[in-house]
Amino acid sequence: MWFQGSLLDGGAEQAEVGALGAQVERVTLSRGAWVDLRYGWLQGADALFEKLQREVPWRAEQREMYERVVDVPRLLCHYGARDPLPDPALDACRDALNDHYLKELGEPFVTAGLCYYRDGRDSVAWHGDRIGRGRSEDTMVAILSLGEHRKLSLRPAGGGEQIGYTLGHGDLIVMGGSCQRTWEHAILKTAKPAGPRISVQFRPRGVL
């Protein structure tokens, strides 16, 4: 899959995690939800993207929809709390997130879910991470975006005015507070040219 690196990434061969702290911008949403943004958090992100694209054991999934089985429009790979991550840079990302958020979250990020969006036809529909404890508890989901830019759209659960953040090449967004149960998020299909993207979602135990 064709991929064009970012001129701002510096062409680094080793990924390097940047600071969080004061460089994180918090945006307050409604009903107790918020998002934190840190653009350009991971330097050398393009080299990491290419390694993950090439080496992660991506799998396709199917689901039943409208009385037929259809392909999930993206590739997936999940790393549990005891699974080694596919690159030390992701361990460094998780450690940095825990250093910054542990006191506020009250527990560490322990799992990593990877999604590979091959082009603009790959997507994920409106949803919240509500299968686990996110259905009833405040929590956080931290998403590292690698590869080409795609828009992460958000809206209040049940509908309402949408907002969106265009993320890629090492950008970070953290959805916190009540966000998983009072808001929904999506990566919508686009007819515009879109190169490949990988998102890495760090979650606490029991948040799916």
C-alpha positions as CSV (number, residue, x, y, z in Angstrom):
1,M,0.0,0.0,0.0
2,W,1.5,3.3,-1.1
3,F,2.5,5.7,1.7
4,Q,3.9,9.2,1.7
5,G,5.8,10.3,4.8
6,S,5.5,13.7,6.4
7,L,8.1,16.3,5.8
8,L,7.6,17.4,9.4
9,D,8.6,13.9,10.8
10,G,12.2,14.6,10.1
11,G,12.9,11.2,8.6
12,A,14.1,9.7,11.9
13,E,14.8,6.0,11.8
14,Q,14.0,5.5,15.5
15,A,10.7,6.7,17.0
16,E,11.0,9.1,19.9
17,V,8.2,10.0,22.3
18,G,7.8,13.7,23.0
19,A,6.7,15.5,26.1
20,L,3.1,15.6,27.3
21,G,2.6,18.0,30.3
22,A,1.9,21.5,29.2
23,Q,2.0,20.6,25.5
24,V,-1.3,18.7,25.9
25,E,-4.4,20.8,24.9
26,R,-7.6,19.8,26.7
27,V,-10.9,20.5,25.0
28,T,-14.0,20.3,27.3
29,L,-17.0,18.7,25.6
30,S,-20.5,18.3,27.2
31,R,-21.8,16.0,29.9
32,G,-18.5,15.3,31.6
33,A,-16.5,14.4,28.5
34,W,-13.3,15.8,27.3
35,V,-10.5,15.2,24.8
36,D,-6.8,15.9,25.1
37,L,-4.7,16.7,21.9
38,R,-0.9,16.5,21.4
39,Y,0.0,17.0,17.8
40,G,3.4,15.6,16.7
41,W,3.8,13.6,19.9
42,L,5.8,10.8,18.3
43,Q,8.9,11.8,16.2
44,G,10.0,9.2,13.7
45,A,6.4,8.0,13.5
46,D,6.6,7.3,9.7
47,A,9.3,4.7,10.2
48,L,7.2,3.0,12.9
49,F,4.2,3.1,10.6
50,E,6.0,1.3,7.9
51,K,7.3,-1.4,10.3
52,L,3.9,-2.0,11.8
53,Q,2.3,-2.1,8.3
54,R,4.8,-4.7,7.2
55,E,5.2,-6.9,10.3
56,V,2.0,-6.9,12.4
57,P,-0.1,-10.0,11.9
58,W,-3.1,-8.1,10.6
59,R,-6.4,-10.0,10.4
60,A,-9.7,-9.4,8.6
61,E,-12.9,-9.8,10.5
62,Q,-16.5,-10.3,9.5
63,R,-19.8,-9.4,11.1
64,E,-23.5,-10.0,10.5
65,M,-25.4,-7.0,9.1
66,Y,-28.8,-6.8,7.5
67,E,-29.1,-10.6,7.5
68,R,-25.8,-11.2,5.7
69,V,-22.1,-11.4,6.7
70,V,-19.9,-8.6,5.5
71,D,-16.2,-7.8,5.9
72,V,-15.2,-5.3,8.6
73,P,-13.8,-2.4,6.6
74,R,-10.3,-2.3,8.2
75,L,-7.7,-4.8,9.5
76,L,-7.1,-5.5,13.2
77,C,-4.7,-6.8,15.7
78,H,-5.1,-6.8,19.5
79,Y,-2.4,-7.0,22.2
80,G,-3.5,-7.9,25.7
81,A,-2.0,-6.9,28.9
82,R,0.6,-9.7,28.9
83,D,1.3,-9.7,25.2
84,P,4.6,-8.1,24.0
85,L,4.0,-5.1,21.8
86,P,5.3,-5.2,18.2
87,D,7.9,-2.4,18.7
88,P,9.6,-0.8,21.7
89,A,8.3,2.6,20.7
90,L,4.8,1.5,21.6
91,D,6.1,0.4,25.1
92,A,7.6,3.9,25.4
93,C,4.3,5.5,24.4
94,R,2.3,3.4,26.9
95,D,4.9,4.3,29.7
96,A,4.7,8.0,28.9
97,L,0.9,7.9,28.9
98,N,0.9,6.2,32.3
99,D,3.4,8.7,33.7
100,H,1.1,11.5,32.6
101,Y,-2.4,10.1,33.3
102,L,-2.1,7.5,36.0
103,K,-3.0,9.9,38.9
104,E,-6.1,11.2,37.0
105,L,-7.1,7.9,35.6
106,G,-6.5,5.9,38.7
107,E,-5.1,2.8,36.8
108,P,-2.7,2.2,34.0
109,F,-3.2,1.7,30.3
110,V,-2.4,-2.0,29.7
111,T,-3.8,-3.1,26.3
112,A,-3.2,-1.9,22.8
113,G,-5.6,-2.4,19.8
114,L,-4.3,-1.7,16.3
115,C,-6.5,-0.8,13.4
116,Y,-5.1,-0.6,9.8
117,Y,-7.1,1.7,7.4
118,R,-5.8,0.9,4.0
119,D,-7.5,3.7,2.1
120,G,-10.5,6.0,2.3
121,R,-12.9,3.1,1.9
122,D,-11.9,1.7,5.2
123,S,-13.8,3.1,8.2
124,V,-15.4,2.6,11.6
125,A,-19.0,3.6,12.2
126,W,-20.2,5.8,15.0
127,H,-19.7,4.1,18.4
128,G,-18.4,4.4,21.9
129,D,-16.1,1.9,23.6
130,R,-19.0,0.6,25.8
131,I,-18.6,-3.2,25.8
132,G,-16.6,-3.2,29.0
133,R,-16.5,-0.7,31.9
134,G,-16.7,2.3,29.6
135,R,-20.5,1.6,29.6
136,S,-20.9,2.7,33.2
137,E,-17.6,4.3,34.3
138,D,-15.5,7.3,33.4
139,T,-12.3,6.1,31.7
140,M,-9.8,7.0,29.0
141,V,-8.8,5.7,25.6
142,A,-5.6,7.1,24.1
143,I,-5.2,6.9,20.3
144,L,-1.9,7.3,18.6
145,S,-2.3,8.0,14.8
146,L,0.4,6.8,12.4
147,G,0.5,7.2,8.7
148,E,-1.7,9.5,6.6
149,H,-4.1,12.0,8.1
150,R,-7.7,11.0,8.6
151,K,-10.4,12.8,10.5
152,L,-11.6,11.4,13.8
153,S,-15.2,12.7,14.1
154,L,-17.1,13.0,17.4
155,R,-20.7,13.8,18.2
156,P,-22.9,13.5,21.4
157,A,-24.5,10.1,21.8
158,G,-27.9,10.1,20.2
159,G,-26.9,12.7,17.6
160,G,-26.0,16.3,17.6
161,E,-23.4,18.7,16.2
162,Q,-20.3,16.9,15.0
163,I,-16.7,18.0,15.7
164,G,-13.6,16.5,14.2
165,Y,-9.8,16.3,14.5
166,T,-7.6,15.5,11.5
167,L,-4.8,13.2,12.9
168,G,-1.8,11.4,11.6
169,H,2.0,11.1,11.5
170,G,2.4,10.7,15.3
171,D,-0.5,12.8,16.7
172,L,-2.2,11.8,19.9
173,I,-5.8,12.2,21.1
174,V,-7.1,11.0,24.5
175,M,-10.8,10.7,25.0
176,G,-11.6,10.9,28.7
177,G,-14.2,11.5,31.4
178,S,-17.6,10.2,30.3
179,C,-16.7,10.4,26.6
180,Q,-17.2,6.7,25.8
181,R,-20.8,6.6,27.1
182,T,-22.0,10.2,26.4
183,W,-20.3,10.8,23.0
184,E,-19.6,8.7,19.9
185,H,-16.6,8.7,17.6
186,A,-16.0,7.5,14.0
187,I,-13.6,7.3,11.1
188,L,-16.0,7.9,8.2
189,K,-15.5,6.8,4.7
190,T,-14.2,9.4,2.3
191,A,-14.2,9.6,-1.5
192,K,-11.2,11.9,-1.4
193,P,-7.8,10.3,-1.9
194,A,-6.6,8.9,1.4
195,G,-3.4,6.9,2.1
196,P,-3.0,4.2,4.6
197,R,-3.3,4.9,8.4
198,I,-2.7,2.9,11.6
199,S,-4.3,3.8,14.9
200,V,-3.0,2.4,18.2
201,Q,-5.6,2.5,21.0
202,F,-4.2,2.2,24.5
203,R,-6.9,1.2,27.1
204,P,-7.1,0.3,30.7
205,R,-8.2,-3.2,31.8
206,G,-11.7,-4.1,30.9
207,V,-12.4,-1.2,28.5
208,L,-13.2,-2.5,25.0
